[in-house]
Amino acid sequence: MIKKILPCLGEYKKYALLAPVTVIGEVILEVFIPFLMAKIIDVGISNGDVGYIAKTGALMVFMALISLVFGALSGRFAAMASTGLAAGLRKKLFYKIQDFSFANMDKFSTASLITRLTTDVTNTQTAFMMIIRMLVRSPIMLVSATVMAVSINAKLSLVFLVAIPFLGTSIVLIIRRALPNFQKMLERYDSMNASVQENLVAIRVVKAFVRRDFENEKFEDAAAALRAAQLKAEKLIIMNMPIMMFTMYACTVLIVWFGGNFIIAGDMQTGELFSFISYISQILMSLMMISFAFVGIVMSRASVTRIVEVLDEELDIKNNEKGEPQVEDGSIVFDNVSFSYSKNKDNLTLSNINLTINSGETVGIIGGTGSAKTTLVQLIPRLYDVLDGRILVGGHDVRDYRLDTLRNAVSMVLQKNVLFSGTIKDNLRWGNANATDEEIIEACKAAQAHSFISEMPEGYKTDLGQGGVNVSGGQKQRLCIARALLKNPSIIILDDSTSAVDTATDSSIRKAFKENLSSTTTIIIAQRISSVSEADKIIVLNDGQIDAVGTHEELLRTNSIYREVYESQQKGVA
């Protein structure tokens, strides 16, 4: 796991190295201060040597100031390294998610990915800071203070040499039992984030159906489950502090008792006892810091595991870096194609699809809900990969192209229309970042969007808000169609993308497509027969198989499914 994460440091590696170096300087100076204090008591005060006291005291102050500088620098370096790691980690995660296929995205929920990019990365950042600072400082302090304490009085050192194994065993037991609980806690975070995300995205539906109380209750349940998981994990961790404090106070009492007896017996000086107590405090404090660091690492280990799961996720669709340079035309061939979301040949979504679409043709796809219409077209730009068979675009297997080459040649308006924060013009330029104002207006006219955009106070500079909240469903669809047109693609796919517009607007859009996209292959998935009736060919899908292919007139004569849909819609019109 560490090998996966450390490269994310990038340019901040130097800070990750400087932090431990400055920590070591800080510790060495701190360890010598009690030694000087003992000298002041046993030499300076005992002999009444004011000069020695002043000189040694000044040296102590100087060492304390230098130690303070080293400490401040180590804190700064550790903060810069840890925040740099977090930034690099989030960048690497985000880029990896951008490379995910739809199948990869299906494996992780959106809420879970958000938690991994935020909470889990923050936990990892905190743990890394502990490792490069606390886990360097504490062991060095422990060893150095132990050496100094043993050099003062080896017999008295036996007190904490017994305490150290006791504390070590306690820490290991706590860590082993706490880790699974923290993993469950993070899963509860995912559930709560999912509840919040779903509620915020669908806030209008919640209000429309007066489901506020239900959603409140659902959130409270998720928050309560998270709280219970946190309590279960923290119950073990909080045992660390009482054990540490008990050990620390017990050691102090024993040292004062035995040390006092040594002084009475003449085996130890008063300054040495004070120095010894300081070293004991440093040793026990180091142990406490080590335990805190391990607790932090335990908490973050679950987060690191979840981060590495994303980084290690094998991409379902591999990019062909040496693929075909360009898509020559918009011809499409399905050659005995089968597909399954579960990659199980016994559970096929599409089976034995054989279909030829010539470049420049307009093709309609009709079928009932669940007939795999969307699945069929998503295979063309390799949003998913086929299980069996092959798909040819422009005469080449889609797997022979670079992904960006293929997808730049295929423009797709998805079922769910997505707009982004920003102006209308910003959203349209997703289709072509270099599009001129004239090209944007022409695309909007073809998509029947120019008229309603012109009526807006700021026209194409109108801010859409998050997700395009200030435009209607039909307007959103037309903007998405215009955005797709700006790509000047070889193939354009409209996946039920005129369902929210009236039949007159739908007819105008199809007319504009026929006039402006004569050389572009157009695939229209629709529920309305009128949307595909003028297509060069119409595909009827039924339960993941092609039931029939033909023109509107041919299918009315020969296909019962098509005729049934047509008649039911005609009755609706009547």
RAGI-V350204 format. One record per residue. N is the residue number from 1. SS is DSSP state (A for helix, B for strand, O for the rest). Layout:
[[N	SS] [N	SS]]
This chain:
[[1	O] [2	A] [3	A] [4	A] [5	A] [6	A] [7	A] [8	A] [9	A] [10	A] [11	A] [12	A] [13	A] [14	A] [15	A] [16	A] [17	A] [18	A] [19	A] [20	A] [21	A] [22	A] [23	A] [24	A] [25	A] [26	A] [27	A] [28	A] [29	A] [30	A] [31	A] [32	A] [33	A] [34	A] [35	A] [36	A] [37	A] [38	A] [39	A] [40	A] [41	A] [42	A] [43	A] [44	A] [45	A] [46	A] [47	A] [48	O] [49	O] [50	A] [51	A] [52	A] [53	A] [54	A] [55	A] [56	A] [57	A] [58	A] [59	A] [60	A] [61	A] [62	A] [63	A] [64	A] [65	A] [66	A] [67	A] [68	A] [69	A] [70	A] [71	A] [72	A] [73	A] [74	A] [75	A] [76	A] [77	A] [78	A] [79	A] [80	A] [81	A] [82	A] [83	A] [84	A] [85	A] [86	A] [87	A] [88	A] [89	A] [90	A] [91	A] [92	A] [93	A] [94	A] [95	A] [96	A] [97	A] [98	A] [99	O] [100	O] [101	O] [102	A] [103	A] [104	A] [105	A] [106	A] [107	A] [108	O] [109	O] [110	A] [111	A] [112	A] [113	A] [114	A] [115	A] [116	A] [117	A] [118	A] [119	A] [120	A] [121	A] [122	A] [123	A] [124	A] [125	A] [126	A] [127	A] [128	A] [129	A] [130	A] [131	A] [132	A] [133	A] [134	A] [135	A] [136	A] [137	A] [138	A] [139	A] [140	A] [141	A] [142	A] [143	A] [144	A] [145	A] [146	A] [147	A] [148	A] [149	A] [150	A] [151	A] [152	A] [153	O] [154	O] [155	O] [156	O] [157	O] [158	A] [159	A] [160	A] [161	A] [162	A] [163	A] [164	A] [165	A] [166	A] [167	A] [168	A] [169	A] [170	A] [171	A] [172	A] [173	A] [174	A] [175	A] [176	A] [177	A] [178	A] [179	A] [180	A] [181	A] [182	A] [183	A] [184	A] [185	A] [186	A] [187	A] [188	A] [189	A] [190	A] [191	A] [192	A] [193	A] [194	A] [195	A] [196	A] [197	A] [198	A] [199	A] [200	A] [201	A] [202	O] [203	A] [204	A] [205	A] [206	A] [207	A] [208	A] [209	O] [210	O] [211	O] [212	A] [213	A] [214	A] [215	A] [216	A] [217	A] [218	A] [219	A] [220	A] [221	A] [222	A] [223	A] [224	A] [225	A] [226	A] [227	A] [228	A] [229	A] [230	A] [231	A] [232	A] [233	A] [234	A] [235	A] [236	A] [237	A] [238	O] [239	A] [240	A] [241	A] [242	A] [243	A] [244	A] [245	A] [246	A] [247	A] [248	A] [249	A] [250	A] [251	A] [252	A] [253	A] [254	A] [255	A] [256	A] [257	A] [258	A] [259	A] [260	A] [261	A] [262	A] [263	A] [264	A] [265	A] [266	O] [267	O] [268	O] [269	O] [270	A] [271	A] [272	A] [273	A] [274	A] [275	A] [276	A] [277	A] [278	A] [279	A] [280	A] [281	A] [282	A] [283	A] [284	A] [285	A] [286	A] [287	A] [288	A] [289	A] [290	A] [291	A] [292	A] [293	A] [294	A] [295	A] [296	A] [297	A] [298	A] [299	A] [300	A] [301	A] [302	A] [303	A] [304	A] [305	A] [306	A] [307	A] [308	A] [309	A] [310	A] [311	A] [312	A] [313	O] [314	O] [315	O] [316	O] [317	O] [318	O] [319	O] [320	O] [321	O] [322	O] [323	O] [324	B] [325	O] [326	O] [327	O] [328	O] [329	O] [330	O] [331	O] [332	B] [333	B] [334	B] [335	B] [336	B] [337	B] [338	B] [339	B] [340	O] [341	O] [342	O] [343	O] [344	O] [345	O] [346	O] [347	O] [348	O] [349	O] [350	B] [351	B] [352	B] [353	B] [354	B] [355	B] [356	B] [357	B] [358	O] [359	O] [360	O] [361	O] [362	B] [363	B] [364	B] [365	B] [366	B] [367	B] [368	O] [369	O] [370	O] [371	O] [372	O] [373	A] [374	A] [375	A] [376	A] [377	A] [378	A] [379	O] [380	O] [381	O] [382	O] [383	O] [384	O] [385	O] [386	O] [387	O] [388	B] [389	B] [390	B] [391	B] [392	B] [393	B] [394	O] [395	O] [396	B] [397	B] [398	A] [399	A] [400	A] [401	B] [402	O] [403	A] [404	A] [405	A] [406	A] [407	A] [408	A] [409	A] [410	B] [411	B] [412	B] [413	B] [414	O] [415	O] [416	O] [417	O] [418	O] [419	O] [420	O] [421	O] [422	O] [423	B] [424	A] [425	A] [426	A] [427	A] [428	A] [429	O] [430	O] [431	O] [432	O] [433	O] [434	O] [435	O] [436	O] [437	A] [438	A] [439	A] [440	A] [441	A] [442	A] [443	A] [444	A] [445	A] [446	A] [447	O] [448	O] [449	O] [450	A] [451	A] [452	A] [453	A] [454	A] [455	O] [456	O] [457	O] [458	O] [459	A] [460	A] [461	A] [462	O] [463	B] [464	O] [465	O] [466	O] [467	O] [468	O] [469	O] [470	O] [471	O] [472	O] [473	A] [474	A] [475	A] [476	A] [477	A] [478	A] [479	A] [480	A] [481	A] [482	A] [483	A] [484	A] [485	A] [486	O] [487	O] [488	O] [489	O] [490	O] [491	B] [492	B] [493	B] [494	B] [495	B] [496	O] [497	O] [498	O] [499	O] [500	O] [501	O] [502	O] [503	A] [504	A] [505	A] [506	A] [507	A] [508	A] [509	A] [510	A] [511	A] [512	A] [513	A] [514	A] [515	A] [516	A] [517	O] [518	O] [519	O] [520	O] [521	B] [522	B] [523	B] [524	B] [525	B] [526	O] [527	O] [528	O] [529	A] [530	A] [531	A] [532	O] [533	O] [534	O] [535	O] [536	O] [537	B] [538	B] [539	B] [540	B] [541	B] [542	B] [543	O] [544	O] [545	B] [546	B] [547	B] [548	B] [549	B] [550	B] [551	O] [552	A] [553	A] [554	A] [555	A] [556	A] [557	A] [558	A] [559	O] [560	A] [561	A] [562	A] [563	A] [564	A] [565	A] [566	A] [567	A] [568	A] [569	A] [570	A] [571	A] [572	A] [573	A] [574	O]]
